[in-house]
Amino acid sequence: MIVADTNLIAYLNVAGERSSQAEQAFRKDPDWVAPFLWRSEFRNVLALYLRKGHLSLEGAREFMDAALDLMSGQEYDLASSHVLGLATESVCSAYDCEFVALAQNLGVRLVTVDKRILREFPSAAVSLDSYVAE
């Protein structure tokens, strides 16, 4: 099991430059979990693609449905005190700290490309590059 950040979920569901790595990570361990927050962040990613004309509304809906299917039953709610504590101890946003908190709660690694998270929480987070190379 790994905690997949929103970018990793997006890379797996929306074709792009890191999709191949996301597929490798999924083959390595298909048991991905995330805080419920991933949904809003993923919608924001899709909104960006919509605004740039890279996706149609129907395409965005299909990607959202596929991602929801992937993460069904794999989502967690987190204690605000834990998330806020991590945000206070770091320069990361509370949004990012939700993913870190989940990794800490479950005793698994957060796979991410976010340099700030990797720098601030090296014991909880691993880069996508390192994870697929292991």
N, C-alpha and C positions, 0 to 999 in steps of 0.2 A: 504494500500500500504506500502511496505517496500523496502528499497534498499538491494538487496542480493549481498553479495560479491562473488567473483569467487569461493571460497571454498564452499560456501553454494550451488551455482549452481552445482558444481561438486558433492557434497554429494547427491544431488537429482538425478542426472543423472547417476552416476557411483556407483555401489553398494560398500559399505564400512562400516566402524564402525559407522559413523555418519549419514548414510542414513536414518535411522528410525527417527532421530530428524529432518532432513531436510524435510521428508515427513510430520511430525507433523506441522512444520512451514508452509509448503505449504497448508495444510488443514486449518490452522488457518487464513491465508491470501494468496490467490493464485495470488495476484496482485504484482508481483516482477518486479523491475526495476533495471537497472545497467547502468553505463557508457559504451560506446562502447568498452572500454579497456578490458572488461570482456572476449571478444572473444579471444584476444591474450593470455591472462593469462590462459584461459581454454585450448587453444591449447597447451600451455606449460605443463599443468597438463597431458594432454593426451600423449604428447611426452615422459614425464617421465614414464608413464605406459607402453608405447611402448618399451622404452629402457630397462625396467626391465622385459619385457616379460609377463606382466600382461594383455596385450591387443594385438590383431592383428590390422593391419592397417585398415582392414574393420570394426572391432569393434570400433576403435577410430573414424572412419568416421561416424558410426551410432550414437555414443554418441554425436559427434559434431552436427550432423543434429538434433537430439532430443533437444539438448540445444538451438540451433538456433530457432527451432520451439517454444520452451517455452518462449524465450525472444523476439520473433518477435514483433516489435512495442513498445517494452518496454525499448528501449535503448536511451541514451542521450549523447549529446556532451556538454562539459563544458568549461566555460571561463578559459583560462590559468591563468589569474590574480588571480582568486579565488583559484585554485588548488595550485599555487605557494605560495600564501599568507599562506595557511594552512601548506604547507611543511616548510615554513620559521618559523612558530610559533610552530612547533612540531619536533619530531625526525622521523616522518613517511616519507615513500617514497612518491614521487609525485603520483605514481601509487595508493597507498592506499588513498591518499588525494582526488583522483577523486571520490571515493565512498563516502567519508565524504562530499565533496562539493555537490554531488548530493542529499544526505540526507538533508543537510542544505537548498539547493535551494527549495526542495519540501516540507520541513517541516515534514519529516517522519524519522523513525529510520533506521539506517544501522544495519543489523543483521550480526554478524561476530563471528569468533572464534579467531581472531587476537588480542592477548593480548596487543600489542603495540597500536593499534587503540583504543581498549577499555580503556586503561590507558590515552591516550592523548586526546581523544574526548568523555568523558563520557556523555556529553549532546546530542551527535548525534548517538552514537553507543550503542548497547545492545548485550550481548552475546547470542549465540544460545541457550545455556542452560537456561538462564533467560527468553528468549523469549518464548520458548515452555512451560516453567513452569508457565507463567502468566495465 
